[in-house]
Amino acid sequence: MGDLYAEWARVYDCYYPDRSSEVEFWAGLGGQYGHQWLDLMCGTAEVSLELARRGYRVLGVDLSPAMLAVAAERLAAAADYPARNLSLAQGEAGVQPVADGAFDFALVGGNGSFNHLNGLHARAALRELCRVLRPGGGLGMELVNPHLLKEVYPVRRFAPLRPAPGVWVEKVSHNHYDQAAGLFQIRQVAQYEIDGDRGEYEVDFALRVWEPDEIRAMLEEAGFGNVRYYGGYGLQSFDMWSSDLLLVAEAQSG
């Protein structure tokens, strides 16, 4: 498959609200583990950069060249010295070019980026994350609430949550939940204009519907323990109507 985000990357950030609560949430839970961080599936690195500005040394890794190009532009435009705490690299979730135990904390955010992985790749990614974390290091993940995926309307129209100057975009999502396969099938069609430059994209992809018990079992199999769930950035408990499925786990020694 080609780069899913080849066109999407140009308008990706428009569909996120202000991310300060997200940054504060992960800094608050992850900071206790140390200052060497991995941000896997970092996307346009908006969160990565803000974490770097808080003093963490962050390696942002993403598979998409288009997303990393936007991330590199963001980093180049950052004039403040703390931005130098962030570096970027292209890579797959299951193969990280770093030594064992290189990181104190690993983040897999991106509003459910991990849900894009199938079972085989998801398990490989978790094993690799456990390898690159020091014993006792922390893992933070943001997954899509499986119940909310099942309840989504067949067709949804999305307006930008954070419109940018000079940018117009309209997106329609056609959704189908395949219960037997545990997959949420999505076709997104969008038109956009950026500073007078018009474009459009159409992408098909699937999200794996991971139930909390499935994720816990996969984490334990990969070498993680002490799994805690949250239902939002305010540290509220997770339930079936939570906006997100957030979790923190720890890499076990031995």
PERAGI-V836851 format. One record per residue. N is the residue number from 0. RES is the residue in three letters. PSI is psi as a letter, one per 30 degrees, with the letter a starting at -180 (none if undefined). D_FIRST is the distance of its C-alpha to the first C-alpha in Angstrom with 2 decimals. Layout:
# PERAGI-V836851
<<N:RES:PSI:D_FIRST> <N:RES:PSI:D_FIRST>>
This chain:
# PERAGI-V836851
<<0:MET:k:0.00> <1:GLY:a:3.81> <2:ASP:j:6.75> <3:LEU:f:7.65> <4:TYR:g:11.12> <5:ALA:e:11.51> <6:GLU:e:14.33> <7:TRP:e:15.01> <8:ALA:e:16.22> <9:ARG:f:19.22> <10:VAL:g:20.65> <11:TYR:e:19.33> <12:ASP:f:22.77> <13:CYS:f:24.61> <14:TYR:g:23.50> <15:TYR:k:25.05> <16:PRO:a:28.82> <17:ASP:k:30.89> <18:ARG:g:29.48> <19:SER:e:32.80> <20:SER:e:33.34> <21:GLU:e:30.02> <22:VAL:e:30.99> <23:GLU:e:34.47> <24:PHE:e:33.32> <25:TRP:e:31.24> <26:ALA:e:33.86> <27:GLY:e:36.54> <28:LEU:e:35.00> <29:GLY:f:33.28> <30:GLY:f:36.02> <31:GLN:f:38.30> <32:TYR:f:36.09> <33:GLY:a:36.29> <34:HIS:f:34.91> <35:GLN:j:32.03> <36:TRP:k:28.84> <37:LEU:k:25.12> <38:ASP:j:22.96> <39:LEU:k:19.58> <40:MET:h:16.76> <41:CYS:f:19.36> <42:GLY:b:17.51> <43:THR:g:20.06> <44:ALA:g:22.61> <45:GLU:e:25.24> <46:VAL:e:26.31> <47:SER:e:26.02> <48:LEU:e:28.41> <49:GLU:e:30.89> <50:LEU:e:31.02> <51:ALA:e:31.69> <52:ARG:f:34.47> <53:ARG:g:36.02> <54:GLY:f:36.46> <55:TYR:k:33.52> <56:ARG:j:31.82> <57:VAL:k:28.12> <58:LEU:j:25.08> <59:GLY:k:22.07> <60:VAL:k:18.71> <61:ASP:l:15.26> <62:LEU:f:11.77> <63:SER:j:11.30> <64:PRO:e:13.32> <65:ALA:e:14.19> <66:MET:e:15.66> <67:LEU:e:17.44> <68:ALA:e:18.87> <69:VAL:e:20.47> <70:ALA:e:21.64> <71:ALA:e:23.20> <72:GLU:e:24.99> <73:ARG:e:26.33> <74:LEU:e:27.59> <75:ALA:e:29.15> <76:ALA:f:30.96> <77:ALA:j:32.39> <78:ALA:f:35.90> <79:ASP:k:37.14> <80:TYR:e:37.66> <81:PRO:f:36.01> <82:ALA:f:32.63> <83:ARG:f:32.91> <84:ASN:f:32.24> <85:LEU:k:28.51> <86:SER:l:26.18> <87:LEU:k:22.43> <88:ALA:k:19.89> <89:GLN:k:16.18> <90:GLY:l:15.14> <91:GLU:l:13.41> <92:ALA:e:15.40> <93:GLY:g:16.69> <94:VAL:j:17.97> <95:GLN:k:20.41> <96:PRO:h:22.44> <97:VAL:l:25.70> <98:ALA:l:28.77> <99:ASP:k:29.73> <100:GLY:g:31.34> <101:ALA:f:30.37> <102:PHE:l:30.01> <103:ASP:e:32.39> <104:PHE:k:29.94> <105:ALA:k:26.19> <106:LEU:k:24.68> <107:VAL:i:21.47> <108:GLY:b:21.98> <109:GLY:g:20.01> <110:ASN:h:21.19> <111:GLY:g:19.21> <112:SER:e:16.18> <113:PHE:f:16.86> <114:ASN:f:16.45> <115:HIS:f:12.65> <116:LEU:k:12.96> <117:ASN:l:13.81> <118:GLY:e:17.22> <119:LEU:e:16.59> <120:HIS:e:14.60> <121:ALA:e:17.09> <122:ARG:e:20.00> <123:ALA:e:18.86> <124:ALA:e:18.50> <125:LEU:e:21.97> <126:ARG:e:23.52> <127:GLU:e:22.34> <128:LEU:e:23.67> <129:CYS:e:26.92> <130:ARG:e:27.16> <131:VAL:f:26.89> <132:LEU:k:29.34> <133:ARG:l:33.04> <134:PRO:k:34.99> <135:GLY:f:35.86> <136:GLY:l:33.08> <137:GLY:l:31.43> <138:LEU:k:28.03> <139:GLY:k:27.30> <140:MET:k:24.52> <141:GLU:j:23.90> <142:LEU:l:22.42> <143:VAL:k:22.51> <144:ASN:j:25.75> <145:PRO:e:24.85> <146:HIS:e:27.91> <147:LEU:e:27.00> <148:LEU:e:23.56> <149:LYS:f:25.48> <150:GLU:f:27.92> <151:VAL:k:25.68> <152:TYR:l:26.64> <153:PRO:e:24.54> <154:VAL:k:24.39> <155:ARG:k:24.86> <156:ARG:k:25.49> <157:PHE:k:25.06> <158:ALA:l:27.28> <159:PRO:k:26.72> <160:LEU:f:28.45> <161:ARG:i:29.22> <162:PRO:k:29.52> <163:ALA:k:29.57> <164:PRO:k:32.11> <165:GLY:g:30.99> <166:VAL:k:27.87> <167:TRP:k:27.60> <168:VAL:k:24.65> <169:GLU:k:24.43> <170:LYS:k:21.70> <171:VAL:k:21.69> <172:SER:k:19.80> <173:HIS:k:19.87> <174:ASN:k:19.92> <175:HIS:k:20.42> <176:TYR:j:21.38> <177:ASP:j:20.88> <178:GLN:e:23.73> <179:ALA:e:23.58> <180:ALA:f:20.03> <181:GLY:h:20.60> <182:LEU:k:17.59> <183:PHE:j:17.82> <184:GLN:k:15.64> <185:ILE:k:15.34> <186:ARG:k:14.89> <187:GLN:k:16.00> <188:VAL:k:17.67> <189:ALA:k:19.44> <190:GLN:k:21.76> <191:TYR:l:23.14> <192:GLU:k:25.68> <193:ILE:j:26.16> <194:ASP:h:29.52> <195:GLY:f:29.71> <196:ASP:j:26.23> <197:ARG:k:24.62> <198:GLY:l:20.96> <199:GLU:l:18.76> <200:TYR:l:15.28> <201:GLU:k:13.85> <202:VAL:k:10.97> <203:ASP:k:10.47> <204:PHE:l:10.09> <205:ALA:k:12.50> <206:LEU:k:15.01> <207:ARG:k:16.79> <208:VAL:j:20.51> <209:TRP:k:22.24> <210:GLU:l:26.01> <211:PRO:e:28.22> <212:ASP:e:29.71> <213:GLU:e:26.37> <214:ILE:e:25.40> <215:ARG:e:28.91> <216:ALA:e:28.73> <217:MET:e:25.44> <218:LEU:e:26.97> <219:GLU:e:30.16> <220:GLU:e:28.46> <221:ALA:f:26.71> <222:GLY:g:30.11> <223:PHE:l:30.56> <224:GLY:a:33.57> <225:ASN:h:35.54> <226:VAL:k:32.82> <227:ARG:k:33.91> <228:TYR:k:32.40> <229:TYR:l:32.94> <230:GLY:g:32.43> <231:GLY:l:32.30> <232:TYR:f:33.06> <233:GLY:g:36.75> <234:LEU:g:36.69> <235:GLN:l:37.43> <236:SER:k:36.99> <237:PHE:k:33.91> <238:ASP:a:34.45> <239:MET:f:32.62> <240:TRP:g:33.05> <241:SER:k:31.97> <242:SER:f:29.61> <243:ASP:l:27.52> <244:LEU:j:27.32> <245:LEU:k:28.14> <246:LEU:l:29.13> <247:VAL:k:30.66> <248:ALA:l:31.03> <249:GLU:k:32.61> <250:ALA:k:31.78> <251:GLN:k:34.59> <252:SER:k:36.61> <253:GLY:none:36.75>>
